[in-house]
Amino acid sequence: MFEVIAEPNRRQILDLLRERERPVGELVAELGLSQPGVSKHLRVLREAGLVDVTTDAQRRLYRIRPEPLREIDEWLMPYRAAWRSRLDALEQHLDEMPD
Protein backbone atom coordinates (compact mmCIF):
# COMPACT_ATOMS: atom_id res chain seq x y z
CA MET A 1 0.00 0.00 0.00
CA PHE A 2 2.79 2.41 0.90
CA GLU A 3 4.45 1.87 -2.49
CA VAL A 4 1.21 2.92 -4.15
CA ILE A 5 0.75 6.15 -2.22
CA ALA A 6 4.47 6.98 -2.24
CA GLU A 7 4.15 8.16 -5.86
CA PRO A 8 3.38 11.94 -5.85
CA ASN A 9 0.95 11.89 -8.80
CA ARG A 10 -1.11 9.19 -7.12
CA ARG A 11 -1.28 11.25 -3.94
CA GLN A 12 -2.46 14.22 -6.02
CA ILE A 13 -5.16 12.05 -7.59
CA LEU A 14 -6.30 10.94 -4.13
CA ASP A 15 -6.34 14.58 -3.00
CA LEU A 16 -8.56 15.53 -5.95
CA LEU A 17 -10.86 12.56 -5.42
CA ARG A 18 -11.15 13.43 -1.75
CA GLU A 19 -13.13 16.50 -2.81
CA ARG A 20 -15.54 14.61 -5.11
CA GLU A 21 -15.70 11.91 -7.76
CA ARG A 22 -14.21 12.89 -11.09
CA PRO A 23 -13.87 11.61 -14.66
CA VAL A 24 -10.43 10.90 -16.11
CA GLY A 25 -10.54 14.00 -18.33
CA GLU A 26 -10.95 16.28 -15.33
CA LEU A 27 -8.04 14.61 -13.56
CA VAL A 28 -5.91 15.02 -16.69
CA ALA A 29 -6.73 18.75 -16.79
CA GLU A 30 -6.01 19.24 -13.07
CA LEU A 31 -2.74 17.29 -13.03
CA GLY A 32 -1.32 18.33 -16.38
CA LEU A 33 -0.40 14.72 -17.16
CA SER A 34 -1.24 12.73 -20.27
CA GLN A 35 -4.47 10.73 -20.34
CA PRO A 36 -2.57 7.42 -20.54
CA GLY A 37 -0.43 8.49 -17.58
CA VAL A 38 -3.44 9.33 -15.43
CA SER A 39 -5.16 6.11 -16.48
CA LYS A 40 -2.07 4.12 -15.46
CA HIS A 41 -2.06 5.73 -12.01
CA LEU A 42 -5.80 5.16 -11.64
CA ARG A 43 -5.34 1.49 -12.51
CA VAL A 44 -2.69 1.11 -9.81
CA LEU A 45 -4.92 2.91 -7.28
CA ARG A 46 -7.90 0.76 -8.28
CA GLU A 47 -5.90 -2.48 -8.00
CA ALA A 48 -4.77 -1.38 -4.51
CA GLY A 49 -8.41 -0.82 -3.55
CA LEU A 50 -7.97 2.92 -3.02
CA VAL A 51 -10.40 4.04 -5.75
CA ASP A 52 -13.62 2.74 -7.26
CA VAL A 53 -14.91 3.41 -10.75
CA THR A 54 -18.50 3.65 -11.93
CA THR A 55 -19.88 4.19 -15.40
CA ASP A 56 -22.22 7.10 -16.09
CA ALA A 57 -23.32 6.89 -19.74
CA GLN A 58 -20.02 7.38 -21.64
CA ARG A 59 -18.00 8.56 -18.64
CA ARG A 60 -16.08 6.58 -16.08
CA LEU A 61 -16.20 8.31 -12.72
CA TYR A 62 -13.54 7.65 -10.10
CA ARG A 63 -14.03 8.08 -6.38
CA ILE A 64 -11.88 7.43 -3.35
CA ARG A 65 -12.41 4.39 -1.13
CA PRO A 66 -11.63 5.51 2.42
CA GLU A 67 -11.45 2.06 4.04
CA PRO A 68 -7.83 1.24 3.08
CA LEU A 69 -6.77 4.74 4.17
CA ARG A 70 -8.43 4.18 7.55
CA GLU A 71 -6.28 1.06 7.96
CA ILE A 72 -3.16 3.15 7.34
CA ASP A 73 -4.42 5.80 9.76
CA GLU A 74 -4.99 3.17 12.46
CA TRP A 75 -1.50 1.76 11.87
CA LEU A 76 0.00 5.26 12.25
CA MET A 77 -1.90 6.03 15.48
CA PRO A 78 0.76 4.77 17.94
CA TYR A 79 3.46 6.64 16.03
CA ARG A 80 1.45 9.85 16.24
CA ALA A 81 1.14 9.36 19.99
CA ALA A 82 4.92 8.91 20.29
CA TRP A 83 5.57 12.03 18.19
CA ARG A 84 3.06 14.02 20.24
CA SER A 85 4.70 13.04 23.55
CA ARG A 86 8.14 13.96 22.20
CA LEU A 87 6.88 17.30 20.92
CA ASP A 88 5.19 17.97 24.27
CA ALA A 89 8.49 17.20 26.04
CA LEU A 90 10.35 19.53 23.70
CA GLU A 91 7.80 22.29 24.25
CA GLN A 92 8.10 21.87 28.02
CA HIS A 93 11.91 21.98 27.78
CA LEU A 94 11.80 25.15 25.68
CA ASP A 95 9.34 26.77 28.11
CA GLU A 96 11.70 26.04 30.99
CA MET A 97 14.70 27.63 29.27
CA PRO A 98 15.69 31.10 30.45
CA ASP A 99 15.05 33.90 27.96
Residue pairs with C-beta under 8 A, 6 or more apart in sequence:
1 48
1 68
1 71
1 72
2 72
4 10
4 44
4 45
4 48
4 50
5 11
5 14
5 50
5 72
7 41
7 44
9 31
9 33
9 37
9 38
9 41
10 41
10 44
10 45
12 30
12 31
13 27
13 31
13 38
13 41
13 42
13 45
13 51
13 62
14 45
14 50
14 51
14 64
14 69
16 22
16 27
16 30
16 31
17 51
17 62
17 63
17 64
18 64
20 63
21 54
21 61
21 62
21 63
22 30
22 61
22 62
22 63
23 59
23 60
23 61
23 62
24 35
24 38
24 39
24 42
24 60
24 62
25 35
27 38
27 42
27 62
28 34
28 35
28 38
31 38
33 41
42 51
42 53
42 62
45 51
46 52
46 53
46 62
48 68
49 65
49 67
49 68
50 64
50 65
50 68
50 69
51 62
51 63
51 64
51 65
52 62
52 63
52 65
53 60
53 61
53 62
53 63
54 60
54 61
54 63
55 61
